[in-house]
Amino acid sequence: MSLKALPDHFSRAAVSYAAYRPTYPEGLFGYLAGLVHRPRVAWDCAAGSGQATIPLAGRFERVVATDISISMLDQAPPHPRIDYRAVPAEASGLPAASVDLVTVAQALHWLDAERFYEEAARVLIPGGVLAVWSYGSPHLDSDTLQRELSQFHGDVLGLYWPEGRQHVEAGYRTLRFPFPELDPPAFAMEAHWTLAQLLGYVGTWSATQRFRDAVGRDPVPDLERKLALQWDPGSTRRVRWPLTVRVGRRPLEAEEIA
């Protein structure tokens, strides 16, 4: 993820991140493409391993995907309409007024938001769209399993979540947004995972990695033992993540930008 002078929490876990992070709903990208006059160029900022980039390439003629982590970009699938670039969020290298849509998926809290907003305003065409979204801890289809996961998320890892996590939990409502906002429909991610898949995902959390570094052991096996009491390792369970999406349109007159 593009970071604002913070440690890179994800490069070491780039392979696992690409393997275990959930995919965004296709309806989200259809909605975003429908907001622009013509789906020509999209900039996916803090693209990571391409969870949002690849779906955007199915809707736009060209996608520029940027991230400061070369390790993360190396895990992103190649695509003829995608240009991957290892650059910071505030210096995309894109020409002014050249982009129809700018997206940031689950990464705005890692950025220097104000400097990124300036860059987004610079590269968006008048009337272009900025969309950012986030998701918090997953929802499991069992109250018992959910309690164990919530206890792990909040109590075991609580001290190890990096600064900015509170913005994710608040759906980015605690951050200023630079453009007049639209009212998007509700979206959610959903998967049917084995216990191993859920644990692989939990292992990619920044707090899990910071716990390992600070304590010198991996906390995930303890969670596995607790969940395995109620979860047959060979079965799948429904996992759901509601998305919080904020979308705004760049005004036609530059001086109107907040």
N, C-alpha and C positions, 0 to 999 in steps of 0.2 A: 504494500500500500504506500501511497505517497505520504510521507511524514513531514511534520513541521519541526525539524531539528530534534526529533525523538528517536530512540532506538528502533531499529527495524525488527518488529516482532514476528515477521512472517517469512523472511527469506530462508531461514533454516528449515521451515516446515512447508516449503513450496510444493514438494511432491505430494505430501499428505493433503495440503489445502486443495490442490487440483482434484484429488481423488475423492475427498469426503465432503466438500462444501455442497450444500443443496443448490438446485437450479431454480431460477426465477420463472414465474408463470409466463407462458407465451402471450397471454392476454395483455400483460403489462406492456410489452413491446409493440403490440398492435395498437394499443391506446396511444403510446407516445408517438409512433409514426403517424397516426391520424391527426396529431396536433400541429404538424408542420405543413407548410404550403406544398413543399415537395421534399421527399425523403432522399436528399442528396448526400450530405456529409454529417456524420455524427462523431463527436469526440467523447470517448469513454475514458474519463479521468480516474486514476487510481484503479486501473483495470485488473490488477492482480494476474490471475491465470485465465482470465477471459470469461468468467461466469456470465457477465452481461454483454461482453463484446461480441461473442459468437451469435447470440440471438439478434443483436442489432444489425449484424452483417446480413442477416436474412431479410432485413427490412430497408436498409439504406444502401445507396450505391457505393459508398466508401465510408469506412470507419477508421478513425485514428485512435489507437488505444495507448495510453501513456501510464507509466508507473516508474517509481524510482528504483524498484527492485528488479534487477536483471534476472535473478533466480526465479521470480514469479513469472515474468514474461516468458522465460524459457519453457514454462509448463503450458503456456497458452497454445491451442492448436493453430497451425498456419491456415490462412484463408486468403483467397485471391483478392478480396475486397478490404482486407484489414492491414493497416500499417502500424506495427508495434514500435513504440519509441520509449527509451529509458530516459525520461526527463521529469522534472518536478512539476507539480500542479500549477504553480504560478508562472511557469515559463514553457508553454506547450510548443512553441515554435510555429504555431499555425498563423496564417495571415489574418489580418483584421477582417471582421465581417465575412467570414468564410464558412461558418458552421451553422447548420440548421438546428441541431440538438446537442446539448451537453448533458452527460449523465455521470453520476457518482453513486455507485452501488455499495452500500455498507462501508463507506470509507470517509465520509465528510468529517467525522470526528478526528481523523488523523491529519487533516489538512489545516493550514493556516487559512481559515475560511474567508477572511476579508481579502487576502491577496488572491485567493482562487476566484472569488467573486469578480474581482477586477479583471482577471484574465478571461473569465467566462463572458463578461460583458464586452470585452474587446473582440473576442473571436466570433461571437454570435451575430448573425444577421439581425437587422431590426425585425422584430416579431418572432425571432427564434426562441427556443424553449430550453430551460434548465430544469432537470429532474434529478432529485436526490431521494434515496430511499434507504431504510434500515429495517432490521429485524432483531429481536432480542432472543432470550432463551427459548428453546423449542417447547412445544406443548405435546405431551405424550397421551396416548389413549387409555391410560390407567392412572387413577388417583394415587395409588401406592408408588408406582414408578415415578410419577411426576414429583411426589414429595421427596423422593431420594435424589432426583436430579436437581431440584430446586435447592435442596440442602447443600449439595455439592457446589452448585453455582454460587450461592450466596454466602455460605458459612466456610466451606473448605477453601474456596478460591477468592473469597470476598476481598481480602487484603491485597490480592495480586492483580486485580483488574487495573490496567493503566488508566491514567487520567484521560477523560473523554468518554469513558464507558457510560457515564450518566446521560450523555446526550443520545446514545443509542437507546437506552431504556425509555427515554422521553420521546422517542420518535423524531429526534432532531427539532422538536418544538422549542427547545431551550436555545437554539441558535437563530440568529437573525437570517432572514431570507431577503435577497436583494431585489426581487422583481414582484410585481403584482401576481398573487397566487390564484391558481385554478383549483377546482374541486374534483380531484380524481376519484374514480370508483374504488371500492375495496379490493385488495389483492392479497393473496396468501400463497406461500409455498407449501407443498405437501409431498411427503415421500412415504414409502413403506420400506422400512429398514430392518435389517437384522441387528442384534445387539452389537455385533462387531462393527457394523457401519456407524451406529450411534457413537460408540466409543472412539472410533477413528475420527469422527467429527469433533468430539469433545477434546481430543488430543490436539486439534488445530487452534483451539482458543488461545488468545494471547495470555490470559491469566494462567492457563495450564502450563504454558512454556515458562512463564516467570516463576511459578511455583517450583518447577523442576530445577531451575537455576538457583533459586534461593534456598530450597530445602535439601536438594541433592537426591531426591527420589521422585518417582512418577506417581501422582495421586490417582491416576485412572484405574489401575488394578483394584484399588479399594472400592471404587464406584462399581466396577464390574462385578465384584463379589456380591454386592448388595442388590444390584439389578438382576443378577442371574437367579436369585431366589424366586423371582416372579416372572422371569422372561426366559422361555426356552430358547437357547442360543440358535436353534435351527429354524425358529419362526420369525416372522416379520410383524412389526407393529407400525401403526400409523403415527407419523411425526408431522407436526404442523407448525409453521412460523407465519403469523400475520405480518404483513408488510405495512410500514408507514411510509407513504409517498408524499413528497412535497414537490409541486410543479409550479413554475412561473414562466411568464412570457416577457422577453425583453421588450421594453416599449419601443415604439417606432422612432421616437425622438430620444437621442442619447442623454440629453440633459434630464430626462425624466427618471433615470435610473437612480435608485436609492443609494 
